[in-house]
Amino acid sequence: MTWENVTLHHRGECAQSTSRALAIGIQSRLCLVGARWLSQSLEQPVTNQWYVPVLKRDVPNGCAAYGFVVEGTRMFVFSGMIEYGKYPNELYELQAIKWGWREMYPETPDNGVTPCPRLGHSFTMVGEKIFLFGGLGNESDDPKK
């Protein structure tokens, strides 16, 4: 195995340089999902063109260190950290075909325990279930605690 430096010759605005961005493939597109702020840039390999899609519906607040998983053309995002150390306890789905977000409200399990808000966690899909592992949790309303 060897590393290879690939030079892209593209049209349009290039995706912003950012730390911890996630790159995923959806159909024939390369999607960069934001890091510091949850935003999208897309590259169409067929046309070598970057663009930013118009997002619709329940667009979540920008956040960093969120959990992210892809299933087909659907993306799921959980928690993370928004400005001033606040951790949202929200789950969103993005339909990448229509670029429409929607907030999801999962059922509470029988034991009544739901995941607390967190950042830096791992989010993995197996079959139709999403598993959450680790991360730094914060159940306090005070972001300094």
Phi, psi and omega in degrees: 000136178224154175279147177225130177273121183254127177260125179261132173252108188235165173249157179080182180290135177281152178301145180296145174286130183207158178267148175060028175287151176257135177248125180226153176259129175231113186052237183263017184247149170257122184248123173260120180256122190326187180222281181298317177235142183284090180226165184238142167230140182237145175238129176264102181303328181296320182257354183056045184231131174269148172204162178248118182287155174278120182268145185237166172069229188274068183293124182288161174297151175297141180208169178233160174058037181274165171271140188214133178216150181239138175224106182064243178255014179251139176240139178241136181232133178231133170054223187106200179227129174258184187307151176061028174077015178277139181248110177287146178252060187235146176242127180236152173240137174244123173273108187287347177283317182258354184055044178249125176272153168211138176282138182250150181233083182297151177293146176284134180293166182304326181280356176077003183263120176246158180296139175280161176302146183200169175224158177071022182268166177258142183229119186226137179255131174231115185064235179257009181251143176251130179252138179248131180234133168062210183096173178258112183270153176213103180268357182280148173281345180266112184295346180277349181266000000 
